[in-house]
Amino acid sequence: MSPVRVRYTPVAGVILLVLAILNIVLGVMAHAGTSTALGLLFVVIAVLQLTMPYFVLVDGELQLRNLFGMTVKRYPFDDVAQFEIVEGGKRIFLTDGDGERKRVRVTRWISQRGDWERFLGALSARVFD
């Protein structure tokens, strides 16, 4: 299976980028070094949010990533049939090898719409094969 990457929704990143640039401009106009530095930091965060994946589905594992691309949480699985899609795709549950059902901490509203649909399609196609 090729990796399915789900990125953050671009709305929050664009809003943060616009506000960061405004912060830089106002900081320069007011000769406020702290405001300018914070604006630059927010630009970096906005660019990372626009480019880095939120989570990645790879063979045998769902990996949640932080903005720097490091994996912060892993959901290992043997078969994608262990995933359960409920509430019309709003929630995802994973039943592990011990039969314990736990919620996968990914949400649709943070995810880019097309990527989320591709993720659900990857789960559904393999669940019902």
C-alpha positions in Angstrom: 0.0 0.0 0.0 1.3 3.4 -0.9 1.3 5.9 2.0 -1.8 8.1 2.3 -0.9 11.5 3.6 -3.5 13.7 5.1 -2.6 17.4 5.4 -4.0 20.1 7.6 -6.8 22.2 6.3 -5.3 25.3 4.6 -7.8 27.7 6.1 -6.1 28.0 9.5 -2.6 28.2 7.9 -3.6 31.0 5.6 -5.3 33.0 8.3 -2.2 32.5 10.6 0.1 33.6 7.7 -1.9 36.8 7.0 -2.0 37.7 10.7 1.7 37.0 11.0 2.6 39.2 8.1 0.3 41.9 9.5 2.1 41.5 12.9 5.5 41.9 11.2 4.4 45.0 9.3 3.0 46.6 12.4 6.0 45.6 14.5 8.4 47.2 12.0 6.2 50.4 11.8 6.1 50.6 15.7 9.8 49.7 16.0 8.8 46.7 18.2 11.4 44.0 17.9 9.4 41.5 19.9 6.3 41.8 17.7 8.4 41.5 14.6 10.1 38.4 15.9 6.8 36.8 17.0 5.5 37.6 13.5 8.4 35.7 11.9 7.8 32.8 14.2 4.2 32.7 13.2 5.1 32.8 9.6 7.3 29.7 10.1 4.5 27.9 11.9 2.0 28.8 9.2 4.2 27.5 6.4 4.8 24.3 8.3 1.0 23.9 8.8 0.5 24.4 5.1 3.2 21.9 4.0 3.5 19.1 6.6 1.1 16.2 6.9 -1.3 15.9 9.8 -1.1 12.1 9.7 0.1 9.3 7.4 -1.4 5.8 6.8 1.3 3.4 5.9 1.5 -0.4 5.8 0.7 -1.6 9.3 0.6 1.8 11.0 -1.3 5.1 11.2 1.2 7.8 12.3 0.2 11.1 13.8 2.8 13.8 13.0 3.6 17.1 14.5 4.4 20.3 12.5 8.0 19.3 12.2 7.2 16.0 10.6 8.1 13.8 13.6 5.8 10.9 14.5 4.2 11.6 17.9 1.6 8.8 18.0 1.4 5.4 16.3 -1.6 3.2 15.8 -0.3 -0.2 14.7 -2.6 -2.6 13.0 -2.4 -6.0 11.2 -5.3 -5.3 8.7 -7.2 -2.2 7.8 -10.4 -4.2 8.6 -9.6 -3.4 12.2 -10.6 0.2 11.5 -14.2 1.2 12.0 -15.6 4.4 10.4 -18.6 5.8 12.3 -20.8 8.9 12.2 -20.5 9.3 8.5 -16.7 9.4 8.6 -16.4 11.8 11.5 -14.9 9.3 13.9 -12.4 6.5 13.4 -12.0 3.6 15.8 -9.3 0.9 15.8 -9.7 -2.6 17.4 -6.3 -3.8 18.4 -5.1 -7.5 18.6 -6.4 -7.8 22.1 -9.9 -6.9 21.0 -9.7 -3.5 22.7 -11.5 -0.7 20.7 -10.0 2.7 21.0 -10.6 6.0 19.2 -8.0 7.2 16.7 -7.3 10.8 17.5 -7.7 12.2 14.0 -10.5 14.6 13.1 -12.1 15.6 9.8 -12.4 19.3 10.5 -8.6 19.7 10.9 -7.9 17.7 7.7 -7.8 18.9 4.2 -11.1 17.7 2.6 -9.7 15.8 -0.4 -7.0 14.1 1.7 -9.6 13.0 4.3 -11.8 11.5 1.5 -8.8 9.7 0.1 -8.0 8.3 3.5 -11.6 7.1 4.1 -11.5 5.6 0.6 -8.3 3.8 1.3 -9.8 2.3 4.5 -13.1 1.4 2.9 -11.7 -0.1 -0.2 -9.5 -2.5 1.8 -12.2 -3.2 4.5 -14.7 -4.4 2.0 -12.4 -6.3 -0.4 
